[in-house]
């Protein structure tokens, strides 16, 4: 039997129509958990202006980078950072195994339930020392592989003490939708967290769909060793890079090499990252925690970024007003 060849013009038109139908559906109803208010409208407008080839502000796909903070931006950070719960639980476990640890910091302060040591380091701007005591010291000498196993085990079993949900229930559904919306428009999304990158990296792909090679944060110095013919990275007792404040844009420049055109944060620690994008002509959004009923309401550590949002044209996301749903598991 003679096979009838396909008309190439017909095939092109058909495929184009399918693509258009898919894209129109994706763009027509973006950000379903966002109320149809100013923040959503501003985001949709920005995405359209930067991805429409005929736009004066069109940005080629290979230059569409977006960066997100994590704590307080992608998941709940109150009353304490999730990683901090893990750190303190590990310190307590170590004390139970070896009480002599209580003669030195940070084990001494944790055993005595006295935060003054940590508060003094913070007050004296000894930020790297503080980070080293929390991120590095309790896990010093541990292999990177063992640390990753610890992080996976902790996050798999963690339950928020006030909300009573696991890690999945602490994710902000509107921000997940924002990540997917950006990706649908050919943005490459990175997480740039003040928390330790190695901690978040082991769960980010499952939680956010962001692969580990696009998750960066505070880092602990590691040593490369070979034991029994096997290469290993062993954690030291010192922080290598503190990824907060101006550390964020410095790290972004180092790992991405371009200024992102979209950035999202929630606190003073994100100030320079948000300024880097906004003053570079991109969009910066600031997640404002205003919903005490469904999550937490607070303004601590926002005294610098809130005025800048108005001065530099950032979009402030009011959680109570802009989001019709907060948690990804729908438990609120």
C-alpha positions in Angstrom: 0.0 0.0 0.0 1.2 3.5 -0.8 1.7 5.6 2.2 0.4 9.1 2.0 3.1 11.7 3.0 2.2 14.4 5.5 2.0 17.9 4.3 4.8 19.7 6.2 2.8 23.0 6.3 -0.1 21.2 7.8 2.2 19.5 10.4 3.7 22.9 11.3 0.3 24.5 11.7 -1.1 21.7 13.7 1.9 21.6 16.1 1.9 25.4 16.4 -1.8 25.3 17.3 -1.3 22.7 20.0 1.6 24.7 21.4 -0.5 27.8 21.4 -3.4 26.1 23.1 -1.1 24.7 25.8 0.6 28.0 26.3 -2.6 30.0 26.5 -3.9 27.6 29.1 -0.7 27.9 31.1 -0.7 31.7 30.9 -4.4 32.3 31.1 -4.7 30.8 34.6 -1.4 31.2 36.3 -0.9 31.4 40.0 -4.2 29.8 41.1 -3.6 30.3 44.8 -3.0 34.0 44.3 -5.9 36.4 44.5 -6.4 38.6 41.5 -4.8 41.6 43.1 -1.9 43.9 42.6 0.9 41.4 43.3 -0.4 38.8 40.9 -1.1 41.3 38.2 2.4 42.8 38.5 4.0 39.4 38.2 2.0 38.2 35.3 2.6 41.6 33.5 6.3 41.3 34.1 6.5 37.7 32.8 4.6 38.7 29.7 6.8 41.8 29.0 10.0 39.8 29.4 9.0 36.8 27.4 7.0 38.3 24.5 9.4 38.6 21.5 7.8 41.8 20.3 8.1 43.5 23.7 10.6 46.3 24.2 11.7 44.6 27.4 12.0 41.1 25.9 14.7 39.0 27.6 16.1 35.9 25.7 15.4 32.6 27.4 19.1 32.0 28.1 19.2 35.2 30.2 16.1 34.5 32.3 17.4 33.7 35.8 15.3 33.8 38.9 16.5 33.5 42.5 14.5 32.7 45.6 15.4 32.9 49.3 14.1 29.8 51.2 13.3 30.4 54.9 10.2 32.6 55.1 10.0 32.8 51.3 9.4 29.2 50.3 8.6 27.6 53.6 7.7 28.6 57.2 10.6 30.0 59.3 8.8 30.6 62.6 9.1 30.2 65.5 12.5 28.9 64.5 14.3 28.0 61.3 13.6 24.3 60.4 17.3 23.6 60.1 17.8 25.1 63.6 15.4 22.5 65.1 17.7 19.8 63.5 20.9 21.4 64.8 19.7 21.6 68.4 18.3 18.1 68.3 21.6 16.8 67.1 23.5 18.8 69.8 21.2 17.3 72.5 21.8 13.8 71.1 25.5 14.3 71.2 25.3 15.6 74.8 23.4 12.5 75.8 26.2 10.4 74.3 29.0 12.4 75.8 28.3 14.7 78.7 31.9 16.1 78.6 30.8 18.2 75.6 28.9 20.5 78.0 32.2 22.0 79.0 32.5 23.8 75.7 30.4 25.8 73.2 27.9 25.4 71.6 27.0 22.3 73.6 27.3 24.2 77.0 24.7 26.9 76.1 22.3 24.3 74.6 22.6 22.1 77.7 22.0 25.1 80.0 19.2 26.5 77.7 21.0 29.8 77.7 21.0 31.8 74.5 23.1 34.6 75.7 26.3 33.2 74.1 24.7 33.2 70.7 23.1 36.5 71.2 26.4 38.1 72.2 28.0 36.8 69.0 25.2 38.3 67.0 25.3 41.6 68.9 29.1 41.8 68.3 28.6 41.2 64.6 30.6 38.0 64.9 28.3 36.4 62.3 30.8 33.9 60.8 31.7 32.7 64.3 28.0 32.3 65.1 27.4 30.4 61.9 30.4 28.2 62.5 29.2 27.3 66.0 25.8 26.3 64.7 26.3 25.0 61.1 29.8 23.5 61.4 30.8 22.6 65.0 28.1 20.0 65.7 28.9 18.2 62.5 32.7 18.7 62.3 34.6 15.6 61.2 31.5 14.2 59.6 31.6 13.1 55.9 29.5 15.0 53.5 27.7 11.8 52.7 26.9 11.1 56.4 25.7 14.7 56.8 23.3 14.3 53.8 21.9 11.1 55.4 21.4 13.0 58.6 19.6 15.8 56.9 17.3 13.4 55.0 16.5 11.5 58.1 15.7 14.7 60.1 13.5 16.3 57.4 11.7 13.0 56.8 10.7 12.8 60.5 10.3 16.4 61.4 6.9 17.7 62.7 6.4 21.5 63.3 5.9 22.0 67.0 3.1 24.5 66.5 1.5 23.7 63.2 1.8 19.9 63.7 2.7 19.2 60.1 5.8 17.8 58.4 8.1 19.5 55.9 5.6 19.2 53.0 3.0 21.1 55.0 5.3 24.0 55.5 5.8 24.8 51.9 4.0 27.9 50.5 1.7 26.7 47.7 1.6 30.2 46.0 5.4 30.2 45.8 5.4 26.7 44.3 3.0 27.9 41.6 5.3 30.9 41.0 8.3 28.7 40.4 6.3 26.5 38.0 5.0 29.6 36.2 8.5 31.0 35.8 9.8 27.6 34.5 6.9 27.4 32.1 8.2 30.7 30.7 11.7 29.3 30.4 13.2 30.8 33.5 16.0 28.9 35.2 15.2 29.0 39.0 17.8 29.0 41.7 17.5 28.9 45.5 19.9 31.2 47.3 19.4 30.7 51.0 21.1 32.0 54.1 20.7 28.5 55.5 23.3 25.9 54.8 23.1 24.9 51.2 24.1 21.3 52.0 21.1 20.9 54.3 18.5 22.2 51.8 20.1 20.6 48.8 19.1 17.1 49.9 15.3 17.9 49.9 14.9 20.8 47.4 14.2 18.6 44.4 11.5 16.6 46.2 9.9 19.7 47.7 10.3 22.3 45.0 11.4 20.5 41.9 14.7 22.4 42.1 17.7 20.1 41.5 20.7 20.2 43.9 23.0 21.9 41.4 20.7 25.0 41.6 20.6 25.2 45.4 23.2 27.4 47.1 23.6 28.9 50.6 25.9 29.2 53.5 28.7 26.7 53.1 30.9 24.8 55.6 34.5 24.4 54.7 35.3 20.8 53.6 38.5 18.9 53.2 39.1 16.4 50.4 40.5 13.1 51.6 41.0 9.6 50.3 40.3 6.8 52.8 40.7 3.2 51.8 41.0 4.2 48.2 37.7 6.2 48.3 37.5 9.9 47.8 35.6 11.8 50.5 34.7 15.3 51.6 35.0 15.8 55.3 33.3 18.7 57.1 35.5 21.0 59.2 34.5 23.2 62.1 34.4 26.5 60.2 32.0 28.2 57.8 33.5 28.9 54.3 30.9 31.4 53.1 28.1 33.1 55.1 25.3 33.6 52.5 23.4 36.5 53.9 23.2 40.3 53.2 25.8 41.2 50.5 27.0 37.6 50.6 23.9 36.7 48.5 24.6 38.8 45.4 28.3 37.9 45.6 27.4 34.2 45.6 24.9 34.7 42.7 27.7 36.4 40.7 30.0 33.5 41.4 27.6 30.6 40.5 25.4 32.2 37.9 27.6 34.9 36.3 24.6 37.0 35.4 22.2 39.3 37.3 18.9 37.6 37.8 15.9 39.3 36.4 13.6 38.0 39.1 14.2 37.7 42.8 12.1 36.8 45.8 12.9 37.3 49.5 11.3 38.3 52.8 13.8 39.9 55.2 16.7 42.2 55.7 19.0 39.4 54.9 17.7 39.4 51.3 18.1 43.2 50.9 21.2 43.2 48.6 19.9 40.3 46.6 16.7 42.1 45.9 18.4 45.4 45.2 20.8 43.6 42.8 17.8 42.5 40.7 15.5 45.5 41.1 18.2 48.1 40.4 19.4 46.0 37.4 16.0 46.4 35.8 14.4 43.2 37.0 11.5 42.4 39.4 12.0 41.8 43.1 9.2 40.6 45.3 9.1 40.8 49.1 6.9 38.2 50.9 5.3 40.1 53.9 4.1 37.8 56.7 0.7 39.3 57.6 -1.4 36.2 58.2 -1.6 35.3 61.9 -4.6 33.1 61.3 -3.1 30.8 58.7 0.6 31.1 59.5 2.4 33.8 61.4 2.4 37.6 61.4 5.6 39.5 62.0 7.8 42.3 60.9 11.0 41.4 62.7 14.1 41.9 60.4 12.1 43.8 57.8 12.8 47.4 58.9 15.4 47.9 56.1 13.7 46.1 53.2 10.1 47.5 53.7 11.1 51.1 53.0 13.3 50.0 50.1 10.4 48.1 48.5 8.6 51.4 48.1 11.7 53.4 47.0 12.9 50.9 44.5 9.7 49.6 43.1 9.6 46.1 44.5 6.4 44.1 44.7 5.3 43.5 48.3 3.3 40.3 48.6 0.8 40.6 51.5 0.2 37.0 52.5 -3.2 37.7 54.0 -4.5 39.6 51.1 -2.7 38.2 48.1 -2.9 34.5 48.8 -6.2 32.5 48.9 -4.2 29.4 50.0 -1.0 29.2 51.9 0.2 25.7 52.6 0.9 23.2 49.8 -0.8 20.4 51.7 -4.0 22.5 52.1 -4.0 22.0 55.8 -4.6 25.6 56.9 
